[in-house]
Amino acid sequence: MIRKNILIGFIIGIIANMAGIFLYITLFSKIGLEASLKDAVANNYLGKIISLGAILNFLPFFIFLKKKQIYHARGVLLATVLTAVVVAVSQIL
């Protein structure tokens, strides 16, 4: 049961991160989503966009804490840490 709750929180954290990326690109980019992502990969700033998208993980994290769903919040935190590791590794390579 605990692993299931952590997995649900992890999936919600990944979805929130992707939603944050989409929201950031649609609000601040004059070109489309696909063109923005291609430009980010070509100019090596995709990690920055992913990091800005991870800001949206605060919302489900604090909602889960307020509802006392600690294991869901741990899953969201795990997704955020995984995002940070992926961004760090991509910056090194």
A tleap script that builds the chain and sets N, CA, C and O, in Angstrom:
source leaprc.protein.ff14SB
mol = sequence {
  NMET ILE ARG LYS ASN ILE LEU ILE GLY PHE
  ILE ILE GLY ILE ILE ALA ASN MET ALA GLY
  ILE PHE LEU TYR ILE THR LEU PHE SER LYS
  ILE GLY LEU GLU ALA SER LEU LYS ASP ALA
  VAL ALA ASN ASN TYR LEU GLY LYS ILE ILE
  SER LEU GLY ALA ILE LEU ASN PHE LEU PRO
  PHE PHE ILE PHE LEU LYS LYS LYS GLN ILE
  TYR HIE ALA ARG GLY VAL LEU LEU ALA THR
  VAL LEU THR ALA VAL VAL VAL ALA VAL SER
  GLN ILE CLEU
}
set mol.1.N position { 0.820 -1.196 0.000 }
set mol.1.CA position { 0.000 0.000 0.000 }
set mol.1.C position { 0.860 1.254 0.000 }
set mol.1.O position { 0.535 2.235 -0.669 }
set mol.2.N position { 1.949 1.224 0.744 }
set mol.2.CA position { 2.831 2.388 0.811 }
set mol.2.C position { 3.484 2.628 -0.542 }
set mol.2.O position { 3.561 3.770 -0.997 }
set mol.3.N position { 3.954 1.570 -1.189 }
set mol.3.CA position { 4.592 1.713 -2.502 }
set mol.3.C position { 3.607 2.246 -3.531 }
set mol.3.O position { 3.972 3.039 -4.399 }
set mol.4.N position { 2.364 1.809 -3.429 }
set mol.4.CA position { 1.332 2.284 -4.354 }
set mol.4.C position { 1.113 3.781 -4.180 }
set mol.4.O position { 0.983 4.507 -5.165 }
set mol.5.N position { 1.071 4.243 -2.944 }
set mol.5.CA position { 0.885 5.668 -2.674 }
set mol.5.C position { 2.068 6.493 -3.158 }
set mol.5.O position { 1.888 7.585 -3.699 }
set mol.6.N position { 3.276 5.974 -2.966 }
set mol.6.CA position { 4.465 6.671 -3.452 }
set mol.6.C position { 4.462 6.719 -4.976 }
set mol.6.O position { 4.815 7.740 -5.566 }
set mol.7.N position { 4.066 5.620 -5.613 }
set mol.7.CA position { 4.001 5.580 -7.077 }
set mol.7.C position { 2.973 6.579 -7.607 }
set mol.7.O position { 3.223 7.254 -8.605 }
set mol.8.N position { 1.831 6.676 -6.954 }
set mol.8.CA position { 0.808 7.647 -7.363 }
set mol.8.C position { 1.363 9.068 -7.239 }
set mol.8.O position { 1.173 9.885 -8.140 }
set mol.9.N position { 2.033 9.363 -6.152 }
set mol.9.CA position { 2.639 10.681 -5.973 }
set mol.9.C position { 3.725 10.956 -6.999 }
set mol.9.O position { 3.859 12.079 -7.484 }
set mol.10.N position { 4.508 9.922 -7.333 }
set mol.10.CA position { 5.567 10.062 -8.331 }
set mol.10.C position { 4.969 10.397 -9.699 }
set mol.10.O position { 5.451 11.290 -10.394 }
set mol.11.N position { 3.926 9.679 -10.072 }
set mol.11.CA position { 3.277 9.923 -11.366 }
set mol.11.C position { 2.664 11.320 -11.401 }
set mol.11.O position { 2.755 12.012 -12.415 }
set mol.12.N position { 2.048 11.732 -10.312 }
set mol.12.CA position { 1.481 13.081 -10.247 }
set mol.12.C position { 2.596 14.127 -10.340 }
set mol.12.O position { 2.414 15.168 -10.970 }
set mol.13.N position { 3.739 13.858 -9.720 }
set mol.13.CA position { 4.870 14.778 -9.812 }
set mol.13.C position { 5.410 14.903 -11.226 }
set mol.13.O position { 5.745 16.004 -11.662 }
set mol.14.N position { 5.500 13.787 -11.955 }
set mol.14.CA position { 5.967 13.827 -13.341 }
set mol.14.C position { 4.962 14.571 -14.212 }
set mol.14.O position { 5.351 15.380 -15.055 }
set mol.15.N position { 3.668 14.303 -14.014 }
set mol.15.CA position { 2.632 14.990 -14.790 }
set mol.15.C position { 2.644 16.492 -14.488 }
set mol.15.O position { 2.487 17.307 -15.397 }
set mol.16.N position { 2.827 16.859 -13.227 }
set mol.16.CA position { 2.880 18.274 -12.864 }
set mol.16.C position { 4.094 18.949 -13.501 }
set mol.16.O position { 4.022 20.106 -13.916 }
set mol.17.N position { 5.205 18.220 -13.575 }
set mol.17.CA position { 6.402 18.770 -14.206 }
set mol.17.C position { 6.163 18.998 -15.697 }
set mol.17.O position { 6.527 20.044 -16.234 }
set mol.18.N position { 5.555 18.022 -16.360 }
set mol.18.CA position { 5.268 18.182 -17.783 }
set mol.18.C position { 4.268 19.311 -18.016 }
set mol.18.O position { 4.388 20.060 -18.986 }
set mol.19.N position { 3.287 19.434 -17.132 }
set mol.19.CA position { 2.327 20.531 -17.242 }
set mol.19.C position { 3.014 21.878 -17.030 }
set mol.19.O position { 2.674 22.862 -17.688 }
set mol.20.N position { 3.967 21.923 -16.127 }
set mol.20.CA position { 4.719 23.156 -15.901 }
set mol.20.C position { 5.553 23.548 -17.104 }
set mol.20.O position { 5.649 24.729 -17.440 }
set mol.21.N position { 6.155 22.565 -17.750 }
set mol.21.CA position { 6.929 22.835 -18.969 }
set mol.21.C position { 6.000 23.382 -20.055 }
set mol.21.O position { 6.313 24.379 -20.705 }
set mol.22.N position { 4.858 22.721 -20.243 }
set mol.22.CA position { 3.893 23.155 -21.250 }
set mol.22.C position { 3.400 24.568 -20.949 }
set mol.22.O position { 3.315 25.404 -21.848 }
set mol.23.N position { 3.076 24.833 -19.688 }
set mol.23.CA position { 2.582 26.143 -19.289 }
set mol.23.C position { 3.638 27.220 -19.507 }
set mol.23.O position { 3.329 28.304 -20.002 }
set mol.24.N position { 4.862 26.932 -19.145 }
set mol.24.CA position { 5.953 27.897 -19.323 }
set mol.24.C position { 6.152 28.233 -20.800 }
set mol.24.O position { 6.291 29.399 -21.167 }
set mol.25.N position { 6.166 27.197 -21.643 }
set mol.25.CA position { 6.398 27.432 -23.066 }
set mol.25.C position { 5.235 28.195 -23.690 }
set mol.25.O position { 5.449 29.102 -24.494 }
set mol.26.N position { 4.015 27.837 -23.328 }
set mol.26.CA position { 2.868 28.533 -23.927 }
set mol.26.C position { 2.762 29.987 -23.460 }
set mol.26.O position { 2.292 30.842 -24.211 }
set mol.27.N position { 3.190 30.274 -22.238 }
set mol.27.CA position { 3.100 31.646 -21.743 }
set mol.27.C position { 4.227 32.539 -22.241 }
set mol.27.O position { 3.998 33.711 -22.539 }
set mol.28.N position { 5.439 32.005 -22.335 }
set mol.28.CA position { 6.599 32.850 -22.586 }
set mol.28.C position { 7.269 32.643 -23.942 }
set mol.28.O position { 8.277 33.288 -24.231 }
set mol.29.N position { 6.738 31.770 -24.766 }
set mol.29.CA position { 7.357 31.532 -26.065 }
set mol.29.C position { 6.424 32.010 -27.169 }
set mol.29.O position { 5.212 31.799 -27.126 }
set mol.30.N position { 7.019 32.654 -28.148 }
set mol.30.CA position { 6.233 33.146 -29.275 }
set mol.30.C position { 6.052 32.077 -30.345 }
set mol.30.O position { 5.177 32.197 -31.202 }
set mol.31.N position { 6.864 31.046 -30.300 }
set mol.31.CA position { 6.749 29.955 -31.266 }
set mol.31.C position { 6.042 28.779 -30.598 }
set mol.31.O position { 5.781 28.819 -29.396 }
set mol.32.N position { 5.736 27.752 -31.347 }
set mol.32.CA position { 4.981 26.622 -30.828 }
set mol.32.C position { 5.774 25.750 -29.874 }
set mol.32.O position { 6.963 25.968 -29.640 }
set mol.33.N position { 5.090 24.760 -29.331 }
set mol.33.CA position { 5.687 23.856 -28.350 }
set mol.33.C position { 6.826 23.053 -28.952 }
set mol.33.O position { 7.924 23.007 -28.397 }
set mol.34.N position { 6.563 22.422 -30.084 }
set mol.34.CA position { 7.585 21.570 -30.702 }
set mol.34.C position { 8.797 22.387 -31.136 }
set mol.34.O position { 9.934 21.960 -30.934 }
set mol.35.N position { 8.570 23.547 -31.724 }
set mol.35.CA position { 9.678 24.397 -32.164 }
set mol.35.C position { 10.486 24.901 -30.967 }
set mol.35.O position { 11.711 25.007 -31.040 }
set mol.36.N position { 9.798 25.212 -29.869 }
set mol.36.CA position { 10.495 25.671 -28.661 }
set mol.36.C position { 11.380 24.580 -28.084 }
set mol.36.O position { 12.510 24.842 -27.672 }
set mol.37.N position { 10.864 23.353 -28.054 }
set mol.37.CA position { 11.660 22.241 -27.525 }
set mol.37.C position { 12.853 21.938 -28.424 }
set mol.37.O position { 13.941 21.654 -27.924 }
set mol.38.N position { 12.669 21.994 -29.740 }
set mol.38.CA position { 13.794 21.781 -30.664 }
set mol.38.C position { 14.847 22.860 -30.500 }
set mol.38.O position { 16.045 22.578 -30.522 }
set mol.39.N position { 14.393 24.107 -30.334 }
set mol.39.CA position { 15.325 25.206 -30.122 }
set mol.39.C position { 16.070 25.054 -28.796 }
set mol.39.O position { 17.260 25.358 -28.712 }
set mol.40.N position { 15.376 24.590 -27.770 }
set mol.40.CA position { 16.003 24.391 -26.460 }
set mol.40.C position { 17.071 23.307 -26.530 }
set mol.40.O position { 18.130 23.435 -25.916 }
set mol.41.N position { 16.797 22.248 -27.272 }
set mol.41.CA position { 17.794 21.177 -27.418 }
set mol.41.C position { 18.982 21.686 -28.223 }
set mol.41.O position { 20.129 21.414 -27.869 }
set mol.42.N position { 18.722 22.422 -29.303 }
set mol.42.CA position { 19.798 22.913 -30.167 }
set mol.42.C position { 20.682 23.919 -29.443 }
set mol.42.O position { 21.896 23.934 -29.647 }
set mol.43.N position { 20.091 24.755 -28.602 }
set mol.43.CA position { 20.857 25.799 -27.911 }
set mol.43.C position { 21.238 25.429 -26.484 }
set mol.43.O position { 21.759 26.260 -25.740 }
set mol.44.N position { 20.981 24.186 -26.105 }
set mol.44.CA position { 21.429 23.628 -24.828 }
set mol.44.C position { 20.844 24.355 -23.607 }
set mol.44.O position { 21.573 24.648 -22.659 }
set mol.45.N position { 19.547 24.644 -23.624 }
set mol.45.CA position { 18.896 25.183 -22.428 }
set mol.45.C position { 17.624 24.409 -22.066 }
set mol.45.O position { 16.739 24.938 -21.393 }
set mol.46.N position { 17.543 23.179 -22.509 }
set mol.46.CA position { 16.396 22.339 -22.172 }
set mol.46.C position { 16.338 22.064 -20.664 }
set mol.46.O position { 15.250 22.004 -20.091 }
set mol.47.N position { 17.477 21.899 -20.031 }
set mol.47.CA position { 17.520 21.664 -18.590 }
set mol.47.C position { 16.920 22.804 -17.791 }
set mol.47.O position { 16.291 22.586 -16.755 }
set mol.48.N position { 17.115 24.004 -18.271 }
set mol.48.CA position { 16.541 25.164 -17.580 }
set mol.48.C position { 15.024 25.175 -17.693 }
set mol.48.O position { 14.326 25.523 -16.740 }
set mol.49.N position { 14.516 24.792 -18.860 }
set mol.49.CA position { 13.062 24.735 -19.034 }
set mol.49.C position { 12.466 23.635 -18.162 }
set mol.49.O position { 11.402 23.820 -17.571 }
set mol.50.N position { 13.144 22.493 -18.077 }
set mol.50.CA position { 12.672 21.394 -17.225 }
set mol.50.C position { 12.671 21.825 -15.763 }
set mol.50.O position { 11.742 21.512 -15.020 }
set mol.51.N position { 13.710 22.541 -15.355 }
set mol.51.CA position { 13.776 23.012 -13.969 }
set mol.51.C position { 12.660 23.996 -13.657 }
set mol.51.O position { 12.082 23.950 -12.571 }
set mol.52.N position { 12.351 24.882 -14.587 }
set mol.52.CA position { 11.253 25.818 -14.374 }
set mol.52.C position { 9.910 25.097 -14.336 }
set mol.52.O position { 8.999 25.511 -13.618 }
set mol.53.N position { 9.788 24.031 -15.100 }
set mol.53.CA position { 8.561 23.244 -15.069 }
set mol.53.C position { 8.368 22.531 -13.746 }
set mol.53.O position { 7.238 22.270 -13.336 }
set mol.54.N position { 9.473 22.214 -13.074 }
set mol.54.CA position { 9.399 21.505 -11.794 }
set mol.54.C position { 8.850 22.385 -10.675 }
set mol.54.O position { 8.483 21.883 -9.612 }
set mol.55.N position { 8.793 23.676 -10.905 }
set mol.55.CA position { 8.229 24.578 -9.893 }
set mol.55.C position { 6.770 24.228 -9.613 }
set mol.55.O position { 6.279 24.413 -8.499 }
set mol.56.N position { 6.092 23.725 -10.628 }
set mol.56.CA position { 4.678 23.376 -10.458 }
set mol.56.C position { 4.488 22.193 -9.507 }
set mol.56.O position { 3.362 21.931 -9.083 }
set mol.57.N position { 5.555 21.475 -9.161 }
set mol.57.CA position { 5.460 20.363 -8.214 }
set mol.57.C position { 5.162 20.837 -6.792 }
set mol.57.O position { 4.750 20.039 -5.949 }
set mol.58.N position { 5.364 22.118 -6.520 }
set mol.58.CA position { 5.033 22.636 -5.192 }
set mol.58.C position { 3.552 22.462 -4.879 }
set mol.58.O position { 3.176 22.146 -3.750 }
set mol.59.N position { 2.726 22.670 -5.885 }
set mol.59.CA position { 1.283 22.616 -5.676 }
set mol.59.C position { 0.822 21.250 -5.170 }
set mol.59.O position { 0.216 21.197 -4.100 }
set mol.60.N position { 1.075 20.131 -5.879 }
set mol.60.CA position { 0.607 18.849 -5.335 }
set mol.60.C position { 1.328 18.451 -4.053 }
set mol.60.O position { 0.748 17.789 -3.193 }
set mol.61.N position { 2.592 18.853 -3.924 }
set mol.61.CA position { 3.340 18.504 -2.718 }
set mol.61.C position { 2.676 19.078 -1.473 }
set mol.61.O position { 2.454 18.360 -0.498 }
set mol.62.N position { 2.361 20.363 -1.504 }
set mol.62.CA position { 1.759 20.985 -0.326 }
set mol.62.C position { 0.304 20.574 -0.136 }
set mol.62.O position { -0.186 20.539 0.993 }
set mol.63.N position { -0.383 20.267 -1.216 }
set mol.63.CA position { -1.750 19.755 -1.074 }
set mol.63.C position { -1.731 18.405 -0.365 }
set mol.63.O position { -2.538 18.152 0.529 }
set mol.64.N position { -0.799 17.538 -0.775 }
set mol.64.CA position { -0.697 16.230 -0.120 }
set mol.64.C position { -0.290 16.374 1.345 }
set mol.64.O position { -0.785 15.638 2.199 }
set mol.65.N position { 0.599 17.304 1.641 }
set mol.65.CA position { 0.979 17.504 3.041 }
set mol.65.C position { -0.198 18.021 3.865 }
set mol.65.O position { -0.400 17.606 5.006 }
set mol.66.N position { -0.966 18.925 3.277 }
set mol.66.CA position { -2.115 19.469 4.006 }
set mol.66.C position { -3.165 18.396 4.276 }
set mol.66.O position { -3.819 18.409 5.318 }
set mol.67.N position { -3.325 17.463 3.330 }
set mol.67.CA position { -4.290 16.378 3.497 }
set mol.67.C position { -3.720 15.220 4.315 }
set mol.67.O position { -4.391 14.209 4.523 }
set mol.68.N position { -2.495 15.372 4.769 }
set mol.68.CA position { -1.796 14.349 5.563 }
set mol.68.C position { -1.589 13.054 4.774 }
set mol.68.O position { -1.643 11.960 5.335 }
set mol.69.N position { -1.354 13.190 3.484 }
set mol.69.CA position { -1.014 12.050 2.624 }
set mol.69.C position { 0.496 12.087 2.388 }
set mol.69.O position { 0.976 12.473 1.322 }
set mol.70.N position { 1.210 11.677 3.409 }
set mol.70.CA position { 2.660 11.824 3.434 }
set mol.70.C position { 3.328 11.014 2.323 }
set mol.70.O position { 4.289 11.483 1.714 }
set mol.71.N position { 2.840 9.822 2.056 }
set mol.71.CA position { 3.491 8.970 1.056 }
set mol.71.C position { 3.271 9.491 -0.357 }
set mol.71.O position { 4.138 9.326 -1.215 }
set mol.72.N position { 2.134 10.114 -0.612 }
set mol.72.CA position { 1.928 10.764 -1.899 }
set mol.72.C position { 2.928 11.926 -2.043 }
set mol.72.O position { 3.528 12.112 -3.101 }
set mol.73.N position { 3.092 12.694 -0.973 }
set mol.73.CA position { 4.035 13.817 -0.995 }
set mol.73.C position { 5.460 13.319 -1.207 }
set mol.73.O position { 6.253 13.976 -1.883 }
set mol.74.N position { 5.790 12.163 -0.635 }
set mol.74.CA position { 7.119 11.593 -0.864 }
set mol.74.C position { 7.326 11.236 -2.326 }
set mol.74.O position { 8.421 11.403 -2.862 }
set mol.75.N position { 6.276 10.745 -2.969 }
set mol.75.CA position { 6.366 10.424 -4.387 }
set mol.75.C position { 6.608 11.665 -5.233 }
set mol.75.O position { 7.403 11.631 -6.172 }
set mol.76.N position { 5.928 12.760 -4.909 }
set mol.76.CA position { 6.143 14.014 -5.627 }
set mol.76.C position { 7.575 14.503 -5.397 }
set mol.76.O position { 8.234 14.974 -6.323 }
set mol.77.N position { 8.041 14.386 -4.168 }
set mol.77.CA position { 9.409 14.778 -3.862 }
set mol.77.C position { 10.408 13.908 -4.616 }
set mol.77.O position { 11.426 14.409 -5.094 }
set mol.78.N position { 10.132 12.629 -4.726 }
set mol.78.CA position { 10.988 11.723 -5.481 }
set mol.78.C position { 11.034 12.113 -6.955 }
set mol.78.O position { 12.098 12.062 -7.573 }
set mol.79.N position { 9.907 12.499 -7.519 }
set mol.79.CA position { 9.872 12.951 -8.912 }
set mol.79.C position { 10.690 14.223 -9.095 }
set mol.79.O position { 11.365 14.390 -10.111 }
set mol.80.N position { 10.630 15.113 -8.119 }
set mol.80.CA position { 11.400 16.353 -8.185 }
set mol.80.C position { 12.894 16.076 -8.095 }
set mol.80.O position { 13.684 16.687 -8.816 }
set mol.81.N position { 13.281 15.169 -7.225 }
set mol.81.CA position { 14.693 14.807 -7.095 }
set mol.81.C position { 15.177 14.137 -8.379 }
set mol.81.O position { 16.284 14.415 -8.841 }
set mol.82.N position { 14.359 13.260 -8.958 }
set mol.82.CA position { 14.727 12.627 -10.221 }
set mol.82.C position { 14.900 13.670 -11.317 }
set mol.82.O position { 15.818 13.564 -12.130 }
set mol.83.N position { 14.040 14.661 -11.350 }
set mol.83.CA position { 14.156 15.744 -12.319 }
set mol.83.C position { 15.477 16.485 -12.133 }
set mol.83.O position { 16.163 16.797 -13.106 }
set mol.84.N position { 15.827 16.765 -10.887 }
set mol.84.CA position { 17.083 17.462 -10.605 }
set mol.84.C position { 18.297 16.648 -11.048 }
set mol.84.O position { 19.257 17.201 -11.585 }
set mol.85.N position { 18.252 15.344 -10.824 }
set mol.85.CA position { 19.355 14.469 -11.238 }
set mol.85.C position { 19.468 14.431 -12.760 }
set mol.85.O position { 20.569 14.495 -13.307 }
set mol.86.N position { 18.331 14.328 -13.440 }
set mol.86.CA position { 18.350 14.305 -14.910 }
set mol.86.C position { 18.906 15.601 -15.465 }
set mol.86.O position { 19.701 15.577 -16.405 }
set mol.87.N position { 18.506 16.731 -14.906 }
set mol.87.CA position { 19.008 18.024 -15.356 }
set mol.87.C position { 20.512 18.143 -15.086 }
set mol.87.O position { 21.256 18.631 -15.937 }
set mol.88.N position { 20.954 17.706 -13.924 }
set mol.88.CA position { 22.385 17.772 -13.587 }
set mol.88.C position { 23.210 16.908 -14.517 }
set mol.88.O position { 24.265 17.334 -14.988 }
set mol.89.N position { 22.744 15.699 -14.788 }
set mol.89.CA position { 23.471 14.796 -15.682 }
set mol.89.C position { 23.496 15.357 -17.104 }
set mol.89.O position { 24.513 15.264 -17.791 }
set mol.90.N position { 22.387 15.934 -17.540 }
set mol.90.CA position { 22.353 16.488 -18.894 }
set mol.90.C position { 23.283 17.693 -19.025 }
set mol.90.O position { 23.836 17.926 -20.100 }
set mol.91.N position { 23.464 18.463 -17.950 }
set mol.91.CA position { 24.368 19.596 -17.995 }
set mol.91.C position { 25.828 19.157 -18.027 }
set mol.91.O position { 26.676 19.833 -18.610 }
set mol.92.N position { 26.114 18.019 -17.395 }
set mol.92.CA position { 27.484 17.497 -17.395 }
set mol.92.C position { 27.844 16.946 -18.760 }
set mol.92.O position { 28.953 17.156 -19.252 }
set mol.93.N position { 26.901 16.238 -19.373 }
set mol.93.CA position { 27.156 15.642 -20.685 }
set mol.93.C position { 26.934 16.659 -21.729 }
set mol.93.O position { 27.093 16.371 -22.915 }
savepdb mol mol.pdb
quit
